[in-house]
Every structure is written in structure tokens, then in C-alpha cells.
Amino acid sequence: MTGRGLFVPRGRYRLSIGLPSRSAQRAPLHHRPSVPRATYVRPVVLVPPPGWEQAGVQDFDVIFLIDDSGSMYGFGGDNDAKRRACALSVVQLMAKGGGGRVGVVHWGSSAPEELVLPLTPVSARRRIEQALEIPPTLGGTRLCSGLERALGMIETPERHVLVLVITDGLECPAENHARLVACLPPGSVHLLILDIGGGCTVTLEAAWQHVGLGSFTRLPHADNAALALETAGVLARTAGCPPPERSGKT
């Protein structure tokens, strides 16, 4: 089952929030295995929708919040790194529209500063690919740590911000989630649930939809192309374009 919220028009905003200290946000990364590169699936080649080159994609800042909590590893997790391939698929699509910038935040119990990629032009392809490498597991699930990082990355209200959260949704959202989402630009936070293991229950889904998200999508399967198309579709609709299609090329 897939649920979607309403898209909220972009607008100007002000935010003011205190972030945790750098030392408090770091997580120990030793003695935990990372995901082997050999298991990564490839990005999906997407066909730009009509009007893509005129959609002003160069004025977008897209921040990927990648869930690297323990549940994303092992049975029922994203062991072939679909979340990485999905992000790279969107980056490639942005490049075909004239550019834009991308930031990356890996989060679990915390969102370590050393794993954050500041907003970077999509032309810096190699740097973005390196930032999207799947790290050792970051422990528990605390999306708030990722949202706090996203807040600290926003530089100017003149740019259009999208915060694309790729997760399995195995966290019970609370008031802190809604507070942080409200501090970000209206309608900018979009949750994409990769529910491979079927752990995102109806109760959890209902709770997420009350956080004030720009949209919510749950994918109850492990289709790499479907995740990429849904995520790229968020960007396309926000830019005022129809959703992209998958190319026959690999």
C-alpha cells in the first residue's frame, strides 16, 4: 500500500534551532562492517520529463537523508544499497536539467559530521558518489539527528529545498519530528519508506503522516527502479513537471 500526502507550495521561511555539539553527534565507526561495494545495485537511468531543462532545477538544493540504522542491514534490509542507487539516479536526472546542488546525511542513532556532504554542485559527480558510500551501521533509528543536520545545511531562502528521507520507517515519530519538520521550508520533507521487511505497520504509517511531511510514500517491495522513480517524481512534481520515466539503457 502506498500513501501520499499533499505537496505544499514553496515559500520563504525563517528558522532558528540549536544543534547538538559536534562531539555529541559523532558515532564510533570502528569494529562494525560496512556494506561491500560488490553488492551495490546500479543507478537507474531516467528520462527527463517534458520541460525539464526549463524547470529551474539549477536553483534546487536536494538533501538526501540516508537511513543507516541497524535495521537497514541484514535480513529484510537494504543489503544491495538501493538507497544509494536511488540518490545517484536523482543526481543524474538533475544534471540533465542544468544542475542544482546535493547534500548527503547518513543517520542512525546519530548523524556523524564526518559522513555529511555539504551542499555540492551535481557536476562534482565523484565527490557525491563517495559521499553516498554506505558506511558501517550507525546503530539505532533517530531521524531527528538527520533532520537537525539538514537544518544546518540550508543557506538561503532564495533556493528551493527538498529533503528526501530514504528509510525503512521503523521508528515511532513523536513531537520532536514534527517540530523539526516545521522548522524546515514548508512541504520540503518527503519520506520514502523502503519497506522490504514489512516492518512499517499501518500504525506507524498513520503516525508518520501526522508529522507534517510534504509527502509520504511506502514501497512494500524491493524494486530498485520503483524507488528511484518515486524519489525522482518528488523532485519533478515540485519543479512543476510530470514524473520522469525509466530509460531502456543501463
Stockholm file with secondary structure:
# STOCKHOLM 1.0

chainA/1-250         MTGRGLFVPRGRYRLSIGLPSRSAQRAPLHHRPSVPRATYVRPVVLVPPPGWEQAGVQDFDVIFLIDDSGSMYGFGGDNDAKRRACALSVVQLMAKGGGGRVGVVHWGSSAPEELVLPLTPVSARRRIEQALEIPPTLGGTRLCSGLERALGMIETPERHVLVLVITDGLECPAENHARLVACLPPGSVHLLILDIGGGCTVTLEAAWQHVGLGSFTRLPHADNAALALETAGVLARTAGCPPPERSGKT
#=GR chainA/1-250 SS CCCCCCCCCCCCCCCCCCCCCHHHHCCCCTTCCCCCGGGCCCCCCEECCTTGGGSCGGGEEEEEEEECSGGGSSTTSCTTCHHHHHHHHHHHHHHHTTCCEEEEEEESSSCCGGGCEEEEETTCHHHHHHHTSCCSCCCSCCHHHHHHHHHHHCCCTTSEEEEEEEECCCSCCCHHHHHHHHHSSTTCEEEEEECTTSCCCHHHHHHHTTSCCSEEEEECSCCHHHHHHHHHHHHHHHTTCCCCEECSCC
#=GC SS_cons         CCCCCCCCCCCCCCCCCCCCCHHHHCCCCTTCCCCCGGGCCCCCCEECCTTGGGSCGGGEEEEEEEECSGGGSSTTSCTTCHHHHHHHHHHHHHHHTTCCEEEEEEESSSCCGGGCEEEEETTCHHHHHHHTSCCSCCCSCCHHHHHHHHHHHCCCTTSEEEEEEEECCCSCCCHHHHHHHHHSSTTCEEEEEECTTSCCCHHHHHHHTTSCCSEEEEECSCCHHHHHHHHHHHHHHHTTCCCCEECSCC
//
